Amino acid sequence: MVQNPYTAARDLAETTHDRQGRNRVWWENLPMTYVEWDREDRLPQGPEDFAAVERAYLDLNPWIKEKFGFGAYRDRKMLTVGCGSGVEVCLFAKGGRSPRRSTSRIRPSA
């Protein structure tokens, strides 16, 4: 019997006692790739797979492709929270924006 990927990720995440840790464990085990959740080969392995993730993202969000110019943000600062598959960051980079990683964590008390 194949285990449900949602319950498997949840069970693993519940072994961590803090909320941020549970969130991190969940997404490490079930990252957003726009591929069916129960497929064994859902993690991108090379350039073709990453290109497929980008195509799926833009196909599911056609207004972004038609109306949003990623190059227009070349000289602007931005904050990406919960970047999912990272497609948006890659599209900004293709538009000329140099992404920078932040080690800051947003806390509920902030």
C-alpha contacts under 8 A as a table, 3 or more apart, distances in Angstrom:
res1	aa1	res2	aa2	distance
3	Q	7	T	7.60
3	Q	8	A	6.75
4	N	7	T	5.51
4	N	8	A	6.20
4	N	38	D	7.23
5	P	8	A	5.02
5	P	9	A	6.09
5	P	30	L	7.77
5	P	37	W	6.87
5	P	38	D	5.90
6	Y	9	A	5.30
6	Y	10	R	6.09
6	Y	30	L	7.99
7	T	10	R	4.89
7	T	11	D	5.90
8	A	11	D	5.20
8	A	12	L	6.24
9	A	12	L	5.17
9	A	13	A	6.01
9	A	25	V	7.62
9	A	26	W	5.47
9	A	29	N	6.06
9	A	30	L	6.83
10	R	13	A	5.00
10	R	14	E	6.07
10	R	26	W	6.57
11	D	14	E	5.21
11	D	15	T	6.91
12	L	15	T	5.55
12	L	16	T	7.72
12	L	25	V	7.22
12	L	26	W	7.55
13	A	16	T	5.68
13	A	21	G	7.55
13	A	22	R	4.56
13	A	23	N	7.16
13	A	25	V	5.26
13	A	26	W	5.56
14	E	17	H	6.93
14	E	22	R	6.30
15	T	22	R	7.80
16	T	19	R	7.90
16	T	21	G	5.91
16	T	22	R	5.53
16	T	25	V	7.96
17	H	21	G	7.10
17	H	22	R	7.13
18	D	21	G	5.30
18	D	22	R	6.30
19	R	22	R	5.13
19	R	23	N	6.21
20	Q	23	N	5.10
20	Q	24	R	6.16
21	G	24	R	5.04
21	G	25	V	6.10
22	R	25	V	5.17
22	R	26	W	6.09
23	N	26	W	5.19
23	N	27	W	6.38
24	R	27	W	5.42
24	R	28	E	6.04
25	V	28	E	5.09
25	V	29	N	6.23
26	W	29	N	5.35
26	W	30	L	6.00
26	W	31	P	7.83
27	W	30	L	4.87
27	W	31	P	4.71
27	W	32	M	7.47
28	E	31	P	5.76
30	L	37	W	7.50
31	P	43	L	7.75
31	P	84	G	7.03
31	P	85	S	6.76
32	M	35	V	7.92
32	M	84	G	5.43
32	M	85	S	4.96
33	T	42	R	6.80
33	T	43	L	6.77
33	T	44	P	7.52
33	T	53	V	6.05
33	T	85	S	5.68
34	Y	53	V	6.23
34	Y	56	A	6.41
34	Y	57	Y	7.04
35	V	39	R	7.47
35	V	42	R	5.71
35	V	53	V	7.96
36	E	39	R	5.77
36	E	42	R	7.11
37	W	42	R	7.31
39	R	42	R	5.53
41	D	44	P	7.90
44	P	49	D	4.86
44	P	50	F	5.86
44	P	53	V	7.97
45	Q	49	D	6.11
45	Q	50	F	7.69
46	G	49	D	5.40
46	G	50	F	6.43
47	P	50	F	5.14
47	P	51	A	6.08
48	E	51	A	5.04
48	E	52	A	6.20
49	D	52	A	4.99
49	D	53	V	6.35
50	F	53	V	5.03
50	F	54	E	6.31
51	A	54	E	5.08
51	A	55	R	6.19
52	A	55	R	5.03
52	A	56	A	6.08
53	V	56	A	5.11
53	V	57	Y	6.14
53	V	87	V	7.40
54	E	57	Y	5.11
54	E	58	L	6.21
54	E	87	V	5.85
55	R	58	L	5.19
55	R	59	D	5.91
56	A	59	D	5.02
56	A	60	L	6.05
57	Y	60	L	5.24
57	Y	61	N	6.17
57	Y	87	V	7.37
58	L	61	N	4.92
58	L	62	P	5.56
58	L	64	I	6.75
58	L	65	K	6.11
59	D	62	P	5.40
61	N	64	I	5.74
61	N	65	K	7.34
62	P	65	K	5.35
62	P	66	E	6.30
63	W	66	E	5.01
63	W	67	K	5.61
63	W	68	F	7.39
64	I	67	K	5.43
64	I	68	F	4.98
65	K	68	F	6.06
65	K	69	G	7.91
69	G	72	A	5.52
69	G	73	Y	7.77
69	G	95	G	7.89
70	F	73	Y	5.87
70	F	74	R	7.56
70	F	91	L	6.47
70	F	92	F	5.15
70	F	94	K	7.81
70	F	95	G	5.09
71	G	74	R	5.42
71	G	92	F	6.77
71	G	94	K	7.62
71	G	95	G	3.86
71	G	96	G	5.90
71	G	97	R	7.34
72	A	75	D	7.94
72	A	95	G	7.52
73	Y	76	R	5.16
73	Y	77	K	7.93
73	Y	92	F	7.43
73	Y	95	G	7.66
73	Y	96	G	7.94
73	Y	97	R	6.71
74	R	92	F	7.62
74	R	95	G	6.56
74	R	96	G	5.11
74	R	97	R	4.45
74	R	98	S	7.82
75	D	97	R	6.87
76	R	97	R	7.90
80	T	83	C	5.92
80	T	89	V	7.77
83	C	86	G	5.20
83	C	87	V	7.92
83	C	88	E	7.53
83	C	89	V	7.61
84	G	87	V	7.80
86	G	89	V	5.35
86	G	90	C	6.36
87	V	90	C	5.13
87	V	91	L	6.20
88	E	91	L	5.02
88	E	92	F	6.20
89	V	92	F	5.10
89	V	93	A	6.18
89	V	99	P	6.84
90	C	93	A	4.95
90	C	94	K	6.19
91	L	94	K	5.03
91	L	95	G	6.24
92	F	95	G	4.92
92	F	96	G	6.49
92	F	97	R	5.35
92	F	98	S	7.74
92	F	99	P	7.80
93	A	96	G	5.10
93	A	97	R	4.61
93	A	98	S	5.56
93	A	99	P	6.51
94	K	97	R	7.17
106	I	110	A	6.67
107	R	110	A	5.28
